[in-house]
Amino acid sequence: MPLVLARQGEENKIMAVRGKGETKRFLESMGFVEGASITIVSEFDGNLIVNVKDARVALSKVLAAKIMI
C-alpha cells in the first residue's frame, strides 16, 4: 500500500520505491530505500513529514504515493 495510506505514528517498512529515473533516484538519495523503517510524524492536506533513517523529511502527497510500504 502507498505511504499516504499509513497511520500517523505507526512504524512501517519500505517495500518498494516507484517512479521513473530521476524521481526514484531523488527519493533513494534521501534514504527512501527498500527495507528502511519509516514513520509518519505529521500530515497536513495529504503532505507528510516522516522519520526515515534518523532524519525528518517533508514529502508532497505525490512523492509519498510513490513509496510502497
All heavy atoms as TSV, in Angstrom:
chain	resi	resn	atom	element	x	y	z
A	1	MET	N	N	0.848	-1.179	0.000
A	1	MET	CA	C	0.000	0.000	0.000
A	1	MET	C	C	0.893	1.241	0.000
A	1	MET	O	O	2.002	1.210	0.526
A	1	MET	CB	C	-0.947	-0.059	1.190
A	1	MET	CG	C	-0.506	0.613	2.451
A	1	MET	SD	S	-1.803	0.564	3.702
A	1	MET	CE	C	-0.797	0.692	5.139
A	2	PRO	N	N	0.422	2.338	-0.579
A	2	PRO	CA	C	1.234	3.555	-0.612
A	2	PRO	C	C	1.352	4.201	0.772
A	2	PRO	O	O	0.470	4.055	1.616
A	2	PRO	CB	C	0.482	4.465	-1.573
A	2	PRO	CG	C	-0.843	3.865	-1.795
A	2	PRO	CD	C	-0.803	2.448	-1.337
A	3	LEU	N	N	2.434	4.910	0.978
A	3	LEU	CA	C	2.706	5.568	2.258
A	3	LEU	C	C	1.592	6.522	2.669
A	3	LEU	O	O	1.322	6.670	3.859
A	3	LEU	CB	C	4.045	6.319	2.168
A	3	LEU	CG	C	4.499	7.070	3.407
A	3	LEU	CD1	C	4.674	6.109	4.583
A	3	LEU	CD2	C	5.783	7.816	3.130
A	4	VAL	N	N	0.922	7.146	1.720
A	4	VAL	CA	C	-0.123	8.119	2.047
A	4	VAL	C	C	-1.283	7.490	2.816
A	4	VAL	O	O	-2.051	8.196	3.458
A	4	VAL	CB	C	-0.656	8.848	0.795
A	4	VAL	CG1	C	0.415	9.730	0.196
A	4	VAL	CG2	C	-1.189	7.880	-0.226
A	5	LEU	N	N	-1.410	6.160	2.785
A	5	LEU	CA	C	-2.500	5.482	3.494
A	5	LEU	C	C	-2.101	4.987	4.884
A	5	LEU	O	O	-2.931	4.452	5.610
A	5	LEU	CB	C	-3.010	4.292	2.665
A	5	LEU	CG	C	-3.591	4.646	1.293
A	5	LEU	CD1	C	-4.013	3.380	0.564
A	5	LEU	CD2	C	-4.751	5.610	1.422
A	6	ALA	N	N	-0.845	5.176	5.273
A	6	ALA	CA	C	-0.374	4.722	6.587
A	6	ALA	C	C	-0.897	5.638	7.689
A	6	ALA	O	O	-1.243	6.788	7.459
A	6	ALA	CB	C	1.149	4.705	6.608
A	7	ARG	N	N	-0.920	5.100	8.894
A	7	ARG	CA	C	-1.372	5.873	10.057
A	7	ARG	C	C	-0.211	6.637	10.668
A	7	ARG	O	O	0.921	6.173	10.685
A	7	ARG	CB	C	-1.943	4.942	11.110
A	7	ARG	CG	C	-3.208	4.289	10.685
A	7	ARG	CD	C	-3.745	3.445	11.800
A	7	ARG	NE	N	-4.969	2.786	11.351
A	7	ARG	CZ	C	-5.522	1.794	11.981
A	7	ARG	NH1	N	-4.981	1.324	13.092
A	7	ARG	NH2	N	-6.629	1.251	11.513
A	8	GLN	N	N	-0.526	7.798	11.191
A	8	GLN	CA	C	0.475	8.629	11.863
A	8	GLN	C	C	0.994	7.909	13.100
A	8	GLN	O	O	0.225	7.332	13.872
A	8	GLN	CB	C	-0.162	9.958	12.252
A	8	GLN	CG	C	0.800	10.957	12.820
A	8	GLN	CD	C	0.153	12.313	13.019
A	8	GLN	OE1	O	-0.760	12.671	12.298
A	8	GLN	NE2	N	0.624	13.032	14.012
A	9	GLY	N	N	2.316	7.927	13.295
A	9	GLY	CA	C	2.939	7.323	14.471
A	9	GLY	C	C	3.216	5.843	14.347
A	9	GLY	O	O	3.928	5.273	15.164
A	10	GLU	N	N	2.702	5.190	13.326
A	10	GLU	CA	C	2.899	3.754	13.128
A	10	GLU	C	C	4.180	3.517	12.328
A	10	GLU	O	O	4.377	4.119	11.279
A	10	GLU	CB	C	1.691	3.204	12.363
A	10	GLU	CG	C	1.695	1.723	12.159
A	10	GLU	CD	C	0.414	1.290	11.448
A	10	GLU	OE1	O	0.417	1.265	10.207
A	10	GLU	OE2	O	-0.572	1.014	12.141
A	11	GLU	N	N	5.049	2.628	12.832
A	11	GLU	CA	C	6.294	2.337	12.121
A	11	GLU	C	C	6.025	1.334	11.013
A	11	GLU	O	O	5.351	0.327	11.219
A	11	GLU	CB	C	7.342	1.780	13.085
A	11	GLU	CG	C	8.695	1.619	12.452
A	11	GLU	CD	C	9.768	1.252	13.453
A	11	GLU	OE1	O	9.668	1.674	14.621
A	11	GLU	OE2	O	10.702	0.541	13.064
A	12	ASN	N	N	6.533	1.626	9.821
A	12	ASN	CA	C	6.356	0.753	8.665
A	12	ASN	C	C	7.699	0.494	8.005
A	12	ASN	O	O	8.678	1.172	8.286
A	12	ASN	CB	C	5.420	1.414	7.633
A	12	ASN	CG	C	4.011	1.527	8.151
A	12	ASN	OD1	O	3.291	0.557	8.238
A	12	ASN	ND2	N	3.619	2.737	8.531
A	13	LYS	N	N	7.717	-0.468	7.106
A	13	LYS	CA	C	8.916	-0.821	6.370
A	13	LYS	C	C	8.675	-0.534	4.890
A	13	LYS	O	O	7.631	-0.884	4.347
A	13	LYS	CB	C	9.210	-2.305	6.575
A	13	LYS	CG	C	10.505	-2.772	6.005
A	13	LYS	CD	C	10.714	-4.231	6.369
A	13	LYS	CE	C	12.054	-4.717	5.854
A	13	LYS	NZ	N	12.238	-6.135	6.176
A	14	ILE	N	N	9.638	0.107	4.248
A	14	ILE	CA	C	9.507	0.411	2.825
A	14	ILE	C	C	9.721	-0.868	2.025
A	14	ILE	O	O	10.748	-1.534	2.158
A	14	ILE	CB	C	10.520	1.492	2.383
A	14	ILE	CG1	C	10.256	2.798	3.135
A	14	ILE	CG2	C	10.455	1.708	0.868
A	14	ILE	CD1	C	11.277	3.889	2.880
A	15	MET	N	N	8.736	-1.212	1.204
A	15	MET	CA	C	8.802	-2.421	0.376
A	15	MET	C	C	9.298	-2.117	-1.033
A	15	MET	O	O	9.941	-2.948	-1.657
A	15	MET	CB	C	7.434	-3.096	0.297
A	15	MET	CG	C	6.933	-3.575	1.627
A	15	MET	SD	S	8.078	-4.788	2.293
A	15	MET	CE	C	7.301	-5.202	3.807
A	16	ALA	N	N	8.970	-0.927	-1.538
A	16	ALA	CA	C	9.391	-0.549	-2.890
A	16	ALA	C	C	9.298	0.962	-3.054
A	16	ALA	O	O	8.516	1.617	-2.377
A	16	ALA	CB	C	8.515	-1.233	-3.931
A	17	VAL	N	N	10.120	1.481	-3.944
A	17	VAL	CA	C	10.054	2.890	-4.319
A	17	VAL	C	C	9.775	2.921	-5.810
A	17	VAL	O	O	10.533	2.371	-6.605
A	17	VAL	CB	C	11.378	3.627	-4.008
A	17	VAL	CG1	C	11.293	5.081	-4.441
A	17	VAL	CG2	C	11.697	3.537	-2.522
A	18	ARG	N	N	8.662	3.523	-6.164
A	18	ARG	CA	C	8.265	3.571	-7.570
A	18	ARG	C	C	8.566	4.937	-8.142
A	18	ARG	O	O	8.802	5.888	-7.431
A	18	ARG	CB	C	6.776	3.257	-7.690
A	18	ARG	CG	C	6.461	1.892	-7.122
A	18	ARG	CD	C	5.361	1.230	-7.851
A	18	ARG	NE	N	5.260	-0.151	-7.389
A	18	ARG	CZ	C	4.164	-0.688	-6.927
A	18	ARG	NH1	N	3.065	0.018	-6.877
A	18	ARG	NH2	N	4.152	-1.939	-6.550
A	19	GLY	N	N	8.532	5.012	-9.444
A	19	GLY	CA	C	8.799	6.274	-10.121
A	19	GLY	C	C	9.807	6.057	-11.230
A	19	GLY	O	O	10.445	5.012	-11.306
A	20	LYS	N	N	9.935	7.035	-12.060
A	20	LYS	CA	C	10.859	6.935	-13.182
A	20	LYS	C	C	12.165	7.632	-12.849
A	20	LYS	O	O	12.174	8.662	-12.178
A	20	LYS	CB	C	10.238	7.557	-14.431
A	20	LYS	CG	C	9.042	6.793	-14.925
A	20	LYS	CD	C	8.557	7.339	-16.236
A	20	LYS	CE	C	7.367	6.514	-16.693
A	20	LYS	NZ	N	6.861	6.959	-17.980
A	21	GLY	N	N	13.246	7.064	-13.319
A	21	GLY	CA	C	14.584	7.621	-13.261
A	21	GLY	C	C	14.895	8.608	-12.170
A	21	GLY	O	O	15.218	8.240	-11.049
A	22	GLU	N	N	14.804	9.879	-12.509
A	22	GLU	CA	C	15.212	10.963	-11.616
A	22	GLU	C	C	14.424	10.971	-10.305
A	22	GLU	O	O	14.983	11.193	-9.227
A	22	GLU	CB	C	15.066	12.304	-12.337
A	22	GLU	CG	C	15.724	13.463	-11.636
A	22	GLU	CD	C	17.239	13.351	-11.573
A	22	GLU	OE1	O	17.835	12.767	-12.486
A	22	GLU	OE2	O	17.811	13.848	-10.590
A	23	THR	N	N	13.125	10.725	-10.366
A	23	THR	CA	C	12.288	10.721	-9.165
A	23	THR	C	C	12.721	9.619	-8.211
A	23	THR	O	O	12.892	9.846	-7.009
A	23	THR	CB	C	10.804	10.532	-9.532
A	23	THR	OG1	O	10.425	11.571	-10.431
A	23	THR	CG2	C	9.919	10.567	-8.304
A	24	LYS	N	N	12.923	8.425	-8.740
A	24	LYS	CA	C	13.339	7.290	-7.905
A	24	LYS	C	C	14.720	7.544	-7.299
A	24	LYS	O	O	14.932	7.304	-6.110
A	24	LYS	CB	C	13.335	6.016	-8.735
A	24	LYS	CG	C	13.567	4.786	-7.925
A	24	LYS	CD	C	13.375	3.535	-8.745
A	24	LYS	CE	C	13.594	2.320	-7.884
A	24	LYS	NZ	N	13.360	1.078	-8.597
A	25	ARG	N	N	15.650	8.057	-8.094
A	25	ARG	CA	C	16.999	8.357	-7.578
A	25	ARG	C	C	16.947	9.432	-6.503
A	25	ARG	O	O	17.661	9.364	-5.495
A	25	ARG	CB	C	17.922	8.782	-8.718
A	25	ARG	CG	C	18.478	7.623	-9.520
A	25	ARG	CD	C	19.608	8.069	-10.441
A	25	ARG	NE	N	19.160	9.026	-11.439
A	25	ARG	CZ	C	18.604	8.712	-12.604
A	25	ARG	NH1	N	18.408	7.450	-12.910
A	25	ARG	NH2	N	18.252	9.646	-13.464
A	26	PHE	N	N	16.096	10.445	-6.677
A	26	PHE	CA	C	15.947	11.512	-5.691
A	26	PHE	C	C	15.459	10.946	-4.357
A	26	PHE	O	O	16.024	11.240	-3.303
A	26	PHE	CB	C	14.970	12.570	-6.217
A	26	PHE	CG	C	14.641	13.642	-5.220
A	26	PHE	CD1	C	15.584	14.589	-4.863
A	26	PHE	CD2	C	13.385	13.704	-4.643
A	26	PHE	CE1	C	15.282	15.579	-3.933
A	26	PHE	CE2	C	13.074	14.689	-3.720
A	26	PHE	CZ	C	14.027	15.628	-3.368
A	27	LEU	N	N	14.422	10.120	-4.390
A	27	LEU	CA	C	13.892	9.528	-3.161
A	27	LEU	C	C	14.928	8.620	-2.496
A	27	LEU	O	O	15.108	8.664	-1.280
A	27	LEU	CB	C	12.610	8.746	-3.456
A	27	LEU	CG	C	11.387	9.599	-3.779
A	27	LEU	CD1	C	10.250	8.735	-4.303
A	27	LEU	CD2	C	10.941	10.381	-2.566
A	28	GLU	N	N	15.620	7.813	-3.281
A	28	GLU	CA	C	16.635	6.916	-2.721
A	28	GLU	C	C	17.794	7.691	-2.117
A	28	GLU	O	O	18.352	7.286	-1.103
A	28	GLU	CB	C	17.109	5.933	-3.784
A	28	GLU	CG	C	16.040	4.904	-4.124
A	28	GLU	CD	C	16.411	3.971	-5.265
A	28	GLU	OE1	O	17.368	4.281	-6.024
A	28	GLU	OE2	O	15.733	2.946	-5.407
A	29	SER	N	N	18.144	8.840	-2.690
A	29	SER	CA	C	19.243	9.640	-2.141
A	29	SER	C	C	18.887	10.241	-0.779
A	29	SER	O	O	19.776	10.573	0.000
A	29	SER	CB	C	19.644	10.747	-3.115
A	29	SER	OG	O	18.671	11.771	-3.136
A	30	MET	N	N	17.600	10.381	-0.507
A	30	MET	CA	C	17.160	10.915	0.795
A	30	MET	C	C	16.926	9.802	1.816
A	30	MET	O	O	16.486	10.069	2.928
A	30	MET	CB	C	15.879	11.726	0.620
A	30	MET	CG	C	16.095	13.006	-0.144
A	30	MET	SD	S	14.723	14.163	-0.031
A	30	MET	CE	C	13.328	13.191	-0.502
A	31	GLY	N	N	17.197	8.545	1.452
A	31	GLY	CA	C	17.073	7.440	2.398
A	31	GLY	C	C	15.850	6.574	2.223
A	31	GLY	O	O	15.631	5.648	2.997
A	32	PHE	N	N	15.036	6.856	1.224
A	32	PHE	CA	C	13.841	6.050	0.979
A	32	PHE	C	C	14.221	4.846	0.119
A	32	PHE	O	O	14.079	4.855	-1.097
A	32	PHE	CB	C	12.748	6.886	0.298
A	32	PHE	CG	C	12.283	8.032	1.135
A	32	PHE	CD1	C	12.805	9.301	0.953
A	32	PHE	CD2	C	11.337	7.843	2.136
A	32	PHE	CE1	C	12.386	10.371	1.734
A	32	PHE	CE2	C	10.917	8.911	2.930
A	32	PHE	CZ	C	11.444	10.163	2.724
A	33	VAL	N	N	14.743	3.814	0.778
A	33	VAL	CA	C	15.192	2.601	0.092
A	33	VAL	C	C	14.448	1.394	0.662
A	33	VAL	O	O	13.951	1.435	1.803
A	33	VAL	CB	C	16.712	2.397	0.227
A	33	VAL	CG1	C	17.469	3.493	-0.491
A	33	VAL	CG2	C	17.133	2.358	1.679
A	34	GLU	N	N	14.390	0.327	-0.104
A	34	GLU	CA	C	13.722	-0.896	0.352
A	34	GLU	C	C	14.327	-1.371	1.656
A	34	GLU	O	O	15.537	-1.370	1.829
A	34	GLU	CB	C	13.857	-1.990	-0.708
A	34	GLU	CG	C	13.003	-1.750	-1.923
A	34	GLU	CD	C	13.090	-2.891	-2.913
A	34	GLU	OE1	O	13.250	-4.051	-2.492
A	34	GLU	OE2	O	12.996	-2.607	-4.113
A	35	GLY	N	N	13.469	-1.741	2.586
A	35	GLY	CA	C	13.904	-2.257	3.876
A	35	GLY	C	C	14.053	-1.203	4.958
A	35	GLY	O	O	14.165	-1.540	6.132
A	36	ALA	N	N	14.055	0.060	4.593
A	36	ALA	CA	C	14.209	1.129	5.587
A	36	ALA	C	C	12.931	1.288	6.405
A	36	ALA	O	O	11.828	1.090	5.914
A	36	ALA	CB	C	14.551	2.444	4.899
A	37	SER	N	N	13.094	1.650	7.658
A	37	SER	CA	C	11.967	1.903	8.545
A	37	SER	C	C	11.492	3.335	8.346
A	37	SER	O	O	12.305	4.253	8.220
A	37	SER	CB	C	12.423	1.688	9.990
A	37	SER	OG	O	11.399	2.011	10.878
A	38	ILE	N	N	10.168	3.533	8.324
A	38	ILE	CA	C	9.606	4.862	8.090
A	38	ILE	C	C	8.393	5.069	8.994
A	38	ILE	O	O	7.591	4.156	9.187
A	38	ILE	CB	C	9.243	5.055	6.606
A	38	ILE	CG1	C	8.846	6.499	6.309
A	38	ILE	CG2	C	8.182	4.082	6.160
A	38	ILE	CD1	C	8.795	6.831	4.837
A	39	THR	N	N	8.292	6.265	9.577
A	39	THR	CA	C	7.186	6.611	10.461
A	39	THR	C	C	6.656	7.984	10.079
A	39	THR	O	O	7.442	8.922	9.890
A	39	THR	CB	C	7.664	6.660	11.937
A	39	THR	OG1	O	8.285	5.416	12.261
A	39	THR	CG2	C	6.499	6.903	12.876
A	40	ILE	N	N	5.340	8.110	9.987
A	40	ILE	CA	C	4.732	9.408	9.695
A	40	ILE	C	C	4.661	10.202	10.996
A	40	ILE	O	O	4.083	9.749	11.976
A	40	ILE	CB	C	3.327	9.246	9.087
A	40	ILE	CG1	C	3.425	8.549	7.734
A	40	ILE	CG2	C	2.636	10.601	8.954
A	40	ILE	CD1	C	2.092	8.256	7.078
A	41	VAL	N	N	5.270	11.391	10.987
A	41	VAL	CA	C	5.272	12.263	12.155
A	41	VAL	C	C	4.018	13.130	12.146
A	41	VAL	O	O	3.342	13.277	13.160
A	41	VAL	CB	C	6.543	13.145	12.184
A	41	VAL	CG1	C	6.490	14.131	13.336
A	41	VAL	CG2	C	7.781	12.280	12.252
A	42	SER	N	N	3.715	13.724	10.988
A	42	SER	CA	C	2.505	14.531	10.874
A	42	SER	C	C	2.042	14.571	9.425
A	42	SER	O	O	2.804	14.268	8.501
A	42	SER	CB	C	2.719	15.947	11.407
A	42	SER	OG	O	3.639	16.643	10.611
A	43	GLU	N	N	0.781	14.974	9.261
A	43	GLU	CA	C	0.165	15.028	7.939
A	43	GLU	C	C	-0.671	16.288	7.852
A	43	GLU	O	O	-1.382	16.647	8.783
A	43	GLU	CB	C	-0.716	13.788	7.739
A	43	GLU	CG	C	-1.384	13.690	6.391
A	43	GLU	CD	C	-2.784	14.275	6.369
A	43	GLU	OE1	O	-3.432	14.310	7.419
A	43	GLU	OE2	O	-3.206	14.710	5.297
A	44	PHE	N	N	-0.548	17.004	6.731
A	44	PHE	CA	C	-1.353	18.198	6.505
A	44	PHE	C	C	-1.768	18.228	5.047
A	44	PHE	O	O	-0.910	18.348	4.161
A	44	PHE	CB	C	-0.568	19.469	6.865
A	44	PHE	CG	C	-1.343	20.723	6.633
A	44	PHE	CD1	C	-2.378	21.080	7.478
A	44	PHE	CD2	C	-1.075	21.530	5.547
A	44	PHE	CE1	C	-3.114	22.231	7.261
A	44	PHE	CE2	C	-1.800	22.683	5.308
A	44	PHE	CZ	C	-2.829	23.030	6.175
A	45	ASP	N	N	-3.051	18.095	4.803
A	45	ASP	CA	C	-3.608	18.152	3.455
A	45	ASP	C	C	-2.967	17.136	2.512
A	45	ASP	O	O	-2.749	17.410	1.346
A	45	ASP	CB	C	-3.475	19.570	2.900
A	45	ASP	CG	C	-4.386	19.828	1.714
A	45	ASP	OD1	O	-5.458	19.208	1.646
A	45	ASP	OD2	O	-4.007	20.654	0.869
A	46	GLY	N	N	-2.630	15.962	3.042
A	46	GLY	CA	C	-2.030	14.909	2.226
A	46	GLY	C	C	-0.516	14.947	2.174
A	46	GLY	O	O	0.121	13.967	1.826
A	47	ASN	N	N	0.090	16.087	2.515
A	47	ASN	CA	C	1.548	16.200	2.562
A	47	ASN	C	C	2.036	15.655	3.898
A	47	ASN	O	O	1.354	15.794	4.911
A	47	ASN	CB	C	1.985	17.650	2.371
A	47	ASN	CG	C	1.501	18.198	1.051
A	47	ASN	OD1	O	1.677	17.574	0.008
A	47	ASN	ND2	N	0.871	19.351	1.090
A	48	LEU	N	N	3.210	15.027	3.905
A	48	LEU	CA	C	3.669	14.315	5.089
A	48	LEU	C	C	5.016	14.813	5.589
A	48	LEU	O	O	5.853	15.258	4.805
A	48	LEU	CB	C	3.824	12.824	4.776
A	48	LEU	CG	C	2.616	12.087	4.223
A	48	LEU	CD1	C	3.014	10.668	3.862
A	48	LEU	CD2	C	1.484	12.084	5.223
A	49	ILE	N	N	5.220	14.684	6.894
A	49	ILE	CA	C	6.542	14.784	7.497
A	49	ILE	C	C	6.806	13.404	8.070
A	49	ILE	O	O	5.990	12.874	8.835
A	49	ILE	CB	C	6.610	15.862	8.592
A	49	ILE	CG1	C	6.365	17.237	7.971
A	49	ILE	CG2	C	7.973	15.817	9.295
A	49	ILE	CD1	C	6.336	18.365	8.965
A	50	VAL	N	N	7.924	12.798	7.656
A	50	VAL	CA	C	8.225	11.430	8.058
A	50	VAL	C	C	9.605	11.336	8.686
A	50	VAL	O	O	10.472	12.174	8.432
A	50	VAL	CB	C	8.142	10.460	6.850
A	50	VAL	CG1	C	6.751	10.443	6.260
A	50	VAL	CG2	C	9.164	10.792	5.788
A	51	ASN	N	N	9.800	10.316	9.501
A	51	ASN	CA	C	11.115	9.947	10.025
A	51	ASN	C	C	11.612	8.784	9.195
A	51	ASN	O	O	10.929	7.761	9.093
A	51	ASN	CB	C	11.023	9.497	11.480
A	51	ASN	CG	C	11.181	10.618	12.453
A	51	ASN	OD1	O	11.661	11.693	12.126
A	51	ASN	ND2	N	10.761	10.373	13.679
A	52	VAL	N	N	12.770	8.946	8.587
A	52	VAL	CA	C	13.406	7.855	7.846
A	52	VAL	C	C	14.908	7.962	8.076
A	52	VAL	O	O	15.480	9.046	7.981
A	52	VAL	CB	C	13.047	7.876	6.339
A	52	VAL	CG1	C	13.562	9.119	5.656
A	52	VAL	CG2	C	13.519	6.631	5.635
A	53	LYS	N	N	15.525	6.869	8.483
A	53	LYS	CA	C	16.968	6.843	8.762
A	53	LYS	C	C	17.394	7.968	9.695
A	53	LYS	O	O	18.318	8.723	9.415
A	53	LYS	CB	C	17.753	6.880	7.461
A	53	LYS	CG	C	17.541	5.648	6.616
A	53	LYS	CD	C	18.671	5.437	5.675
A	53	LYS	CE	C	18.486	4.086	5.008
A	53	LYS	NZ	N	19.657	3.637	4.342
A	54	ASP	N	N	16.702	8.131	10.794
A	54	ASP	CA	C	17.009	9.132	11.825
A	54	ASP	C	C	16.988	10.570	11.323
A	54	ASP	O	O	17.691	11.432	11.847
A	54	ASP	CB	C	18.353	8.834	12.492
A	54	ASP	CG	C	18.347	7.510	13.223
A	54	ASP	OD1	O	17.292	7.161	13.780
A	54	ASP	OD2	O	19.387	6.833	13.230
A	55	ALA	N	N	16.191	10.841	10.304
A	55	ALA	CA	C	16.052	12.202	9.785
A	55	ALA	C	C	14.578	12.478	9.514
A	55	ALA	O	O	13.822	11.575	9.163
A	55	ALA	CB	C	16.849	12.367	8.500
A	56	ARG	N	N	14.179	13.728	9.699
A	56	ARG	CA	C	12.813	14.137	9.365
A	56	ARG	C	C	12.818	14.742	7.974
A	56	ARG	O	O	13.644	15.608	7.679
A	56	ARG	CB	C	12.277	15.148	10.361
A	56	ARG	CG	C	11.883	14.501	11.644
A	56	ARG	CD	C	11.086	15.439	12.491
A	56	ARG	NE	N	10.721	14.716	13.703
A	56	ARG	CZ	C	9.919	15.161	14.606
A	56	ARG	NH1	N	9.379	16.358	14.472
A	56	ARG	NH2	N	9.632	14.450	15.660
A	57	VAL	N	N	11.886	14.279	7.158
A	57	VAL	CA	C	11.815	14.724	5.764
A	57	VAL	C	C	10.370	15.071	5.443
A	57	VAL	O	O	9.447	14.340	5.815
A	57	VAL	CB	C	12.307	13.611	4.809
A	57	VAL	CG1	C	12.243	14.074	3.361
A	57	VAL	CG2	C	13.717	13.171	5.166
A	58	ALA	N	N	10.171	16.181	4.749
A	58	ALA	CA	C	8.834	16.564	4.283
A	58	ALA	C	C	8.654	16.028	2.869
A	58	ALA	O	O	9.548	16.121	2.034
A	58	ALA	CB	C	8.690	18.077	4.288
A	59	LEU	N	N	7.473	15.436	2.629
A	59	LEU	CA	C	7.150	14.870	1.317
A	59	LEU	C	C	5.808	15.384	0.838
A	59	LEU	O	O	4.851	15.441	1.613
A	59	LEU	CB	C	7.041	13.338	1.394
A	59	LEU	CG	C	8.292	12.519	1.588
A	59	LEU	CD1	C	7.922	11.055	1.758
A	59	LEU	CD2	C	9.216	12.686	0.397
A	60	SER	N	N	5.723	15.685	-0.436
A	60	SER	CA	C	4.431	16.011	-1.019
A	60	SER	C	C	3.624	14.723	-1.132
A	60	SER	O	O	4.191	13.630	-1.126
A	60	SER	CB	C	4.612	16.638	-2.397
A	60	SER	OG	O	5.062	15.659	-3.319
A	61	LYS	N	N	2.315	14.855	-1.266
A	61	LYS	CA	C	1.492	13.651	-1.390
A	61	LYS	C	C	1.785	12.904	-2.691
A	61	LYS	O	O	1.662	11.698	-2.737
A	61	LYS	CB	C	0.010	13.986	-1.263
A	61	LYS	CG	C	-0.508	15.015	-2.203
A	61	LYS	CD	C	-1.957	15.366	-1.871
A	61	LYS	CE	C	-2.375	16.648	-2.534
A	61	LYS	NZ	N	-3.668	17.090	-2.087
A	62	VAL	N	N	2.266	13.607	-3.715
A	62	VAL	CA	C	2.627	12.968	-4.978
A	62	VAL	C	C	3.841	12.055	-4.777
A	62	VAL	O	O	3.838	10.900	-5.221
A	62	VAL	CB	C	2.920	14.028	-6.066
A	62	VAL	CG1	C	3.445	13.389	-7.332
A	62	VAL	CG2	C	1.690	14.844	-6.351
A	63	LEU	N	N	4.872	12.538	-4.087
A	63	LEU	CA	C	6.042	11.713	-3.827
A	63	LEU	C	C	5.733	10.599	-2.831
A	63	LEU	O	O	6.197	9.473	-2.990
A	63	LEU	CB	C	7.204	12.554	-3.301
A	63	LEU	CG	C	7.914	13.429	-4.320
A	63	LEU	CD1	C	9.014	14.246	-3.649
A	63	LEU	CD2	C	8.511	12.589	-5.435
A	64	ALA	N	N	4.932	10.891	-1.814
A	64	ALA	CA	C	4.577	9.879	-0.828
A	64	ALA	C	C	3.810	8.719	-1.460
A	64	ALA	O	O	3.940	7.578	-1.028
A	64	ALA	CB	C	3.768	10.497	0.303
A	65	ALA	N	N	3.055	8.995	-2.494
A	65	ALA	CA	C	2.287	7.945	-3.175
A	65	ALA	C	C	3.200	6.982	-3.935
A	65	ALA	O	O	2.790	5.875	-4.267
A	65	ALA	CB	C	1.270	8.572	-4.124
A	66	LYS	N	N	4.439	7.369	-4.194
A	66	LYS	CA	C	5.386	6.514	-4.907
A	66	LYS	C	C	6.138	5.562	-3.980
A	66	LYS	O	O	6.855	4.685	-4.445
A	66	LYS	CB	C	6.377	7.366	-5.691
A	66	LYS	CG	C	5.696	8.192	-6.780
A	66	LYS	CD	C	6.689	9.004	-7.555
A	66	LYS	CE	C	6.010	9.898	-8.577
A	66	LYS	NZ	N	5.220	9.247	-9.556
A	67	ILE	N	N	5.963	5.724	-2.671
A	67	ILE	CA	C	6.635	4.886	-1.687
A	67	ILE	C	C	5.648	3.839	-1.193
A	67	ILE	O	O	4.622	4.160	-0.600
A	67	ILE	CB	C	7.186	5.723	-0.528
A	67	ILE	CG1	C	8.185	6.749	-1.061
A	67	ILE	CG2	C	7.819	4.838	0.537
A	67	ILE	CD1	C	8.594	7.801	-0.058
A	68	MET	N	N	5.983	2.563	-1.425
A	68	MET	CA	C	5.108	1.456	-1.026
A	68	MET	C	C	5.607	0.851	0.282
A	68	MET	O	O	6.804	0.623	0.453
A	68	MET	CB	C	5.094	0.366	-2.098
A	68	MET	CG	C	4.570	0.809	-3.434
A	68	MET	SD	S	2.867	1.302	-3.346
A	68	MET	CE	C	2.874	2.763	-4.356
A	69	ILE	N	N	4.661	0.635	1.192
A	69	ILE	CA	C	5.006	0.037	2.491
A	69	ILE	C	C	4.323	-1.308	2.648
A	69	ILE	O	O	3.408	-1.630	1.931
A	69	ILE	CB	C	4.650	0.968	3.660
A	69	ILE	CG1	C	3.177	1.333	3.622
A	69	ILE	CG2	C	5.525	2.194	3.637
A	69	ILE	CD1	C	2.694	2.085	4.834
